[in-house]
Amino acid sequence: MNTKLENYQKPLKKGWVTELAKLCKCTTVTVSNAIHHNSPGVKAEKVRQMYRIKYLNRK
């Protein structure tokens, strides 16, 4: 039962893609592709790193 609670992630608030795009200075399409489709590239890696820090509280 504890493992389910530890793996639970709160739903993100509306507009998180736009917010992340502004932080990373890229487009919303880049953010969506990086997070949802795991696209390769330097910008995509930067987006995933910022996503982990901001929303998953990991470095």
Summary of the structure (lengths in Angstrom):
residues: 59
radius of gyration: 12.5
end to end distance: 26.2
largest distance: 40.1
contacts: 125
relative contact order: 0.15
helix: 64%
strand: 0%
